[in-house]
């Protein structure tokens, strides 16, 4: 639709430009034709950039039609002062072409692969745009409306800035001569031009501020939910952990990098407002500002164009601004080219340091018992050395960057006056008002061209954030690709109540063979005990049965619709109320208080019956034995068809272990129990015993069945 609309308008503009012999209209038509070609479906522009292209295409057609009306003499005479600048449709058409061009940069493509899913999501969202009532929208529609609105309001602010620029000329001329007439013009410009413009500008800023912050918050909320879901679903978090690779600190990538990617407010606080919002929507506003003030500056240069060696330099002020900005950009790149890599490394080493400190807190009891504090202090110091040296290098680079930037910023304030001053004081080609206007226009053009100079440090941090999120995405893709291209353990429904393993090879992530299980069948209602030395693959087999270990080859046939539960040696206990920790992974509301209290009582945790609503870090509060009792209590509540206990009672004394197995048998008479253990006392609770037999230099096998 965009391509067809632009093509039709381009033909119309070229035809009218030819008939009216108007060069500007021919340029508008040619630029529109280029934009139409760039919109061809086969070029496949990203969803996010297509929103921008759609808006600029609509503006090109709208502004172009207005220009055609004015050119052909149909613009109302009464509104002659409100005719649009002729460069507007040309600029918006060229913006569409520029978007097509930058979409092919590798850095931009990586950024857009992270961005596009949000603008394609069909998730419903409820919004409350005051004073309208709440309404439900698709996420993609909500995102599109916000982007278009924010670009339009930014363009409106540019228009206000252009009008303020012309105010400077009129205001400057009004104060140039101290007489009655000029005093009246002074108050008119101040009260009836400047004050309304400032009021409108402030209101526009506040609206943009409120809408943009809510928009980026919704965007972050969606991306956080998306990344969290993809990380956790299908045990991807476990797969990434066992596969290793470059996916360090996924928690930081979700908690900080997403916020940093969108708005620069990812929790670090150092590089505020340097996310994708700043580098797309606000960059578009900067580009619009650049075009508008470049036209003004070029026009003002007409009275000041100097002649060197008989050659007149047209647009002198504009070219000075361009050269000045190019010099600054080149210097910033020369000084700070290593900053992006250093920012990436800083994020990694800072996260590693936090993770090490968190592990000290998690294992504080074990460290205290082993008197390992000195070792931990030494380790923390060595880990922080990475942080220290990385930040030290960043400080050096940023010191040079900021030194140049401070010098450049201070000089930039007077450069326009220095450039224009000879034309005012010496050759007297401009009046005082034009002097002010030219200086303001020069400052605006220079500021727009220096957008990336002023944001250089933030851009380096933004680049590092994109690398981290992109590598996170690539880790997901690699894990899925590895599963598809390499043999894996498959879970399938069997034809009866038996859990059978016809022929299975268990492997490690690096491809080494761990164990071979052939023609093994687990019979319902027949408690089974797996025994064997540590490290031969017993726990790995349980994880394969649970569906989280895919490394290997073969098939596990599970009873149809059977509910399986695996209790590890060290259960996970979330922070929060005890009732939530007890019911996990179900919600506590699934069970009555009586059921929760009864489960605690049966596993020997009667002392905690009255503390169901108490919030704490139960992983640290409970002893190892109490944690395992809590794990068994979960099984009593869940009532699975098959219960696999991977040394789930190893931290409990033999008598208490006996009591727990009796409680399981009494409470879950229809549940099939399969255990891994080393104590001979467990034999009494299992009818069958399966031994893993290791062989020297070869994978273990199921050697005996008794």
N, C-alpha and C positions, 0 to 999 in steps of 0.2 A: 504493500500500500504506500509506504514512504517513497519507494523508488518510483512508482507510477506517478504519484503526485508531483514529485520534484521534476520528473521528466516532462510532464505536461506543462508545468510552470516554466521550465527552461526554454521549451519551444516558444511559448508565448512571449517571454522576455526577449529572446533573440529576435523574434519577428518584429516586435515593437521597437527594439533598439535599432534594427536595420531600417525600418520605415521612418523613424524619427531622427536617424543618424546620431544617436546618443551613445557615446562611448561607455558611460557608466552602466547603462542598461545592458549593453552587450557583455560587459564584465559580469554583471549579476547573472545573466543567462548562462554564461560559460561556467561560472562557479556552481550554479545550480545543477548544470549537466554533470559536472564532476562529482557533486554530492550524490546525484542519482546513481551514477556508476558505482560509487563507493557503497551504496545501499543494496547492491545486488545480492540476492540470497546466497549465492555460491561463495561469497566471501565470509559468511558466517560470523557476523559481529556478535560479541557477547551480549547477554541480556541486559546487564547494567549499562553498557555503552549504547545499546539500542534505544534505551529510554532517553538518553541525552541526545542521540541523533534524531529521534522522533520530535523532540521539542525544538531543536534547531531547524529541522525541516519545516515544521509548522510556522515558526517565526520567519523563516526565509520567504515562504509563500505569502504570509500575511503582510510583512513589511514590503515585500516586492510588489504586491498588488496595490498597496498604498502608494508606492513610488510611481507605479504605472498610471494611477489615477491622477497624481500630481503632474506627471510628465505630459500626459495627454490633455491637460487643462480642465479636468473635471473636479479638481479639489476645490471645495467651497472657499470663496474669497474671504468670508468672515473668519475662517479658521486657518488663514495663511500662516499665522505665527506658530501654529501647532503642527505644521508639516514635519514629518520625520526626517532625520538626517539620511542622506542617500547611501551612506556607507553601511547602514544597518543590515539590509538583506544580503549584501556582499559579505559582510563579516560573519553572519550566522551560517551562510552557505559554506564559507571556508572553515568554520568551526567543525561542521560535519565532515569535511574532508580530512581535517587534522585528527579528529577522533578515529577515523578509519586508519590513518597512518600510525598513530601511537598504539593502536590495538595490536600491532604486529611486533612490538618490542617484547623480548622474552620476559623482562621484569614485569611489564604491565600484564602479560598473559598469566603469569604466576599469581599476580594480585587478583585478577579477574576470576580465576578458577576458585579462589576462596570466596569472592564476593557474590558470584552469580547464583549459587543455591538459595540465598535469602530472597532474591528477586524472582525466583521461580517457585518458591514454596506456596502451597495452597492451604496451609494451615489457617484455620479461622482465628481471628483476633477481634476482641471487643475494644473499641476506642470511644472516647467521650470528648469530642471537640466542642468545647464551650462556645456558645450557649446552646448548642444542639443536644438532643438526647443521645444516650449511648447507642451505638450501632455496631453490627457485626460485619467485618470485611475479610476477604481473603488476604493473607499475608502479602502476596505479590501485588495486589491492588493497593493496599496500604502503603507499601514501599514505593510504588510508582508515583502515587499522589504526593507523597512527602518529597521525593526527589524533585519532581517538577515544581512544586510550590517553593522549595528552598532555592532553586535556581532562579525562578522568576523574582523572588523577593531580593535576591542578591543583585539581579540585573536592575531592579527598581532602585536599589541603593546606589548603584553606579550612576543611574540617571540623575538622582538627587545630587551626587557628587559633581557631575558635569554642570548642573545648574548652579551649584555653589561656586564653581570655578568662574562662571560668568558674573556672579555676584561680586567676586574679588575685583574684577575690572571696574564695574560700576561703582563699587564702594571706594576703590582707590581714587577714581576720578572725582568722587564727591568730596573727599577730604583734601584734594590737592590745592584748592583755592578757598581761603577762609572768607566767604561772603554769604549773604542771605540766601541766595538761590542754591548754592552748594550745601548749605546747612539743611535746607528742606529736603534735598535729595539724600543727604546723609541719614536723616531720621526715617525717610521712606524706605531706603534700602535696609536699614537696620531692623525696623519694626515690621514692615510688610513683606519683606523678602527673606531676610536672614532668619528671623524668629520662626516663621512657618516652616521653612526648610529644615531647620534644626529640630523642631518638634516632630515633623514627619520622619526625619532620619532616626531619631531616638525611638519612636514607636516601631518603626520597621526593624531596628536592631533588636528590640525586646521581643517582638514576634518571632523573628528568626532564632533568637537565643532559646526561647521556650520550645518552639517546634523542633529545632535541631537536637536539643538535648533529649527530648522525649523520643525522637526518632532513633537516635543512636542507642538509647537505652533499650528500646524494643529490639533493635538489630542485635545488640549484644545478648539480650535474653534468648533470642532465637538461635544464634550461633552457639551460645553456651550449651543450650539444650541439645542441639544437633551434634556437637563434638562429644559431649558427655555420653549421649546415647550410642554413638558409633564406637566410642572407646569401651563402653561397658557391655553392649549387647553382643551375643554370640561369643562371650568370653574373649573379646578382642584384647582387653587389657591384659589378660593372662597370656595370650598368644604373643603380644608385643614384648612382654617381660621375658618369656622363655626363649624367644628368638633372638633377643639382644638387638644389636644394631645401634642406630644413631638417635633413637627416640628417647632422649633423656628427659626426665621430669615432665611427664605428660600433664600432671596436675598444674604446673606453672603455665603450660601452654594454654590450658583452658581458663584458669583463673585470671591470668595477667595478659597473655598475648592477644587474646580475643579483644579485650577492651582496648589494648594498645593499638591493635590493627584498625579498629573502627574510629576511635576518637583520640587515641593517644593517652587515654586515662585508664590504663590497665593496672593501676595499683602502684606503679613505680613513682609517679608524680613528678619525675624529672623532665619529661619531654611532653608537656601537656599540649593538647590540641594539634597533634601531628599525625593523626590517623588518616584513614582513607577519606573521611569526610572533608578534611582540610585539603587533601591533595587531589580531590576531584571536584566537588561542588564549589568549594571556595577558590580552587584554582580556576574554574570556569568564570567565576566572578572577577578574578584578577585579570584573566584574559580579556574579558569584556571591558574592564577598566582600562587596560592597555590600549585596546583598539580605539575606544572613545577619546581618550586623552592624546593618543598619538595623532589622531585627525586634528584635534584642536591645536596641538603643538606644531604640526606641519603647517596649518593655516596661519598661526601667529608668526611662524618663521618667514613668511612671505615678505614681511617688512624688514627683516633682519638678515636675509641671505647674503653672506659676504662673498667677495670675489677674490680668488687667489690665482695669480698668473693668468688673468683673463677668463678664468672658469668660475661661474657662479654655482655655489653649492646650495641647491634647493633643499628645504627642510633641515636647515643647519642645526637648530636646536634638537630636533628629533635624532639626528645622527650622533650628536654629542651624547645624548642620553643612552643610545644603543651601545656606543663604544665604551662608555663609562660602565654600563651594566655588564658587558662582555668581559671587561677587564676584571671586575669584581668576581664574576662567576668563575673565570679561569683561575684566579688566585685561590678562591675557596676550594676548588677541586684539587689544585696542586698541593695545598696544605693538608686537606682533610680526606684524601682518597682512601686512607687506611681505616677511617673511623667506623664504617659499616661493619667490617669484620671484627673490630674490637668490641663493638656494641653487641654483636652476636655472641662473642665469647663471654662477655660480662654477664649476659643473661644466664648462660649455662653455668658458669662458676658460682654465681650468686645462688642459683637454685641448688647446686650441689652442696654448698655450705649450709643452706637452710635445711636440706634433707638430712645432713649429718647431725645437726643439732636436734632435729626432730627424733632421730633414732636414739640419741642419748636420752631424751625424755621418755621414749617408749620403753627402753631397756634399762631404765635407771636402777632398778632393783638388782638386776644381774651385774651391772657395772659396780654397784656398791658392794655386793657380796664378794666380787673378785678383786676389790680394791683397784679397779682399773682407771681411776680418775686421772692419774698422771698420764697414762697412755692416751686417754681421750682429749686431755688438754693439748698434748703434743700433736695428735691427729687434727684437732680443730685448728691449731695454729698452722699446720702444713696445708690444710685445705683452704684456709683463709689467705695463705700466701698467694694462691692462684688469683683470688679476688684482688688482693692488694696490688700485685704486679700488673694485672690487666687494667685496673682502674688508674694506676699510676701512668700507664701508657696513654690511656684516654685523656687524662689530665694534661699531659704534655701536648697532645694534638689539639685539644680544645683551647689550651692557653694560646697557642699560635693562632688558632682560628678566631678566638674572641679578640685577640689583640688587633688583628687585621679588621675584624668586623666593627670594633669600637672606633678605630681610626676612620674606616669607611663611612660609618653612620654619622660621625661628627662632621666630616667633610661634605657629606651629601646634603646637609642642611643649608650650606652656603653656596654649593656649586651652581645651582640655577641662577642665583643672584649674580655670581661672578661672571657667568656666561652672558647674561642679559645686560649687565651693567654698562658695557661699552656702547650698546645701542641706545641706552637711555641718557647717559651722561655725556658721551663724546659725540656720536653722530646724530643723536636726538631723533631717531627714527620711530620711537614709541613713546606714548604718554605714560604717566604714572600708573594708571589703571591697567594698561596692557602689560606693564612691567610686572605688576603683582600677578596678573592672570598667567603670564608666561612662566613665571617662577613656580606657581602652583601646578600648572600643567606639566612642567618638567619634573617636578617632584613626584607627581602621580605616575607618570610614565616610568621614571626611574624605579619607583617603589614596586610597580607591577613587574618590571623586568627582573627585579631582585627578589621575587617571591621565593625562589629556591635558595638564593643566597642567604636570606634571613632565616630560612627554615632548614639550613644545611645539617645542623646537628640533629634536629628532629628527623630529617629524612634518613640519616644514617641509622637511627634507632628504628624507624619504620621499616627500612629495608631488612634489618636483622629480624624484626618481628615477622615479616612476610616469609623469610627463610625458615623460621622455626615452624610456623603454621603450615607452610608448604611441605616441609619435611615430615610433619605429622601426617598430612594427607598422603604423602608418598609411602609412609610406613603402613598405613591402612591398605593401600593398593598393593604393596609388596606382599603383605601377609595374605591377602586374598589370592594374589597371583601364585604364590608359593603353594597354597592349598590346592589350586586348580591344576598346576603343572606337575606336581610331584605326587607319588602314591601316598595315600593317607588312610587312616583307619576310619571305616564307615560304620555308622550306627543305623541299624535297620530293625524293623519289626519282624519278629519270628512268627512261626505258625502255631505256637502253643504257649503254655505257661512257663516253659523252661527258658532260662537265660543261657544261651549257648555261644561258644567261640570255636568255630570249626578249624580255623587256621589263622594265627595272628603273630605278626612280628612287631615287637615294641622297639622303637628306635629313639635315640636322643636327637635334639634339634640339629646337631652337626652331622647326622646321618649314621652314626655308629649304632650297631645293633645291640640292644640291651637284653632282650629275652624273647623266647619263642614259646607260644602257647598253642597247643594243637588238640582239637577234639575235647574241649572242656565244656561241661554242662553243669550249671548250678540249678539245683532242684528246689522248687517252692516248698516252704515249710521244713527245709532241711538245713539247719544252721551249719555254716561252713567256716573253717578256720584256715587262713593262709599263713604258712610259716616259711622261714628261710632267712639267710643272712641279710644284713642291711645292704642296700644298694643293688639288689638283683632284679628289681622291677616290680615288686609287689604293689607299692603305692602308685606306681605309674600305671599298672593294670587297672587299679580302681579309678584313676583319673580318666583312663580311656573308656571305661564302662560309663562313667559320668558324662562323657562327651566333650571333655575339655582338652584331651590329649590326642592330637591327630597325627603325631609323628610315628610313622610305621606303615604297615601294610596288612590288610585283612578286614574282617567284618565281625562285628559284635551284634548278635541277634537278641534283642530284648523282647520280653513279653509285651504284646500289644496293650497300650493304655496303662501300663504299670507305672506307678509313681516310685521313683528311686530317690534316696537321700544318702549323702556321704558325709560322715563326720570326720574331719581331719584331726590330727593330734593336737593342733593348736587352733581352737575355733576363733572366728572373727566376731568381735563384740562391739557394736557401734556405740558411740558416745550418746548419752541421752537417758531418758527414763528407763528403769530396769524392765518395765513391762515391754517396751519396744525391743530391748536387747534379748529378752526371753522369747518373744514371738518371731524374731527375725528368721527368715526373710519375709514372713507374712506381717501384716499390720496387726498391732495389738488388739484392735477392735474386732479381729476375727475370733478372738477367744474371750470368754467371760472371765471375770476376776476369780471366780471359783476354780475354773480350769487352770488358770495361771498359778494360783496358790497350790493347787493339788499337784501340779507338775513339779514345782519347787520342793514340795514336801517329799515326794517320792524319790527324788535324787539326792536327798540329804542336805538341801538348802533351806530348811525350815526357818532358819534365822533371818532369811531375807523376805519372808512372806509379807511382812508389814512394810516393805520398802519399795513396792512396785512403782510408785510415782516419784521416787527419788532419782534425780539426774546426777550422773557421774561418769567419769571415764572408767567404765567397769573393766576394761582390758587391763588397766593398771591396778584397780582396786581389788580385784579377785585374785586369789592364788592360782597356780597352774591347775591344781586339782579341782578348785571351785569352777574354773572356766570349763573344764571338761564335764563336770556335772551339769553345768548350764547347757552345754551342747547336747547332752543326752536328754535333758528336759525339753529342748526344742523338738527332738525326735518323738517324744511322747505326745507332744501337742500336734505335730504334723501328721502322725500315723501313716507313714509311707508303706508301700507294699514290700519294698526291699530296702533294708537298712545296712549300709556298708560302714564299718567302723575301722578307720585306719589308725590303729594304736590310740583310739579315742579315749581310752581309760588308763594309759600308761603312766600318768602322773598321780594315780590314786593307789592307795595301799590295796593289798589283795582282798581283804575283807570288804572294803568299800566297793571294790570292783565287782565282787560277787553280788553284793546287794544291788548294784546298778543293773547287772545282767538279769537278775531275778525281776527287777522292776520292769525292765524292757519286756521280758517274756510274759509277765502277768498283764501288763497294760496293752501290749501289742501282740496278742496271740496269733494273729493272721499275718504278721510281718515276718519275712524271711531275713534272718540275720547272717551277714557275711563279715568276718572280722580278719584283721591282721594283728598278730600279737606274738609275744615271745614267752609269755608266762605259761607254765604247764597247767596252772589253775584254770585257764580258759578252756581246756579240753572238756571239762565237765558240761559246758554250755553249748558245745558244738558236736553234731553227730558225725561230721566228716572233716577230714584234715588233708589239706593239699600243700605239698612242699615244693618250694622252688629250689632247684639244685644248680648251683653255679659250676661252670667248668673252666679250667685254666685257659685264659685267653680267648674264651668263647662265650657267647650269650648263655644266660641261664635258661633252663627248661623246666617244665613241670615234671618232676622225676617220679613222684609217687602220689597215689590217691588212696586214702584209707578211710 
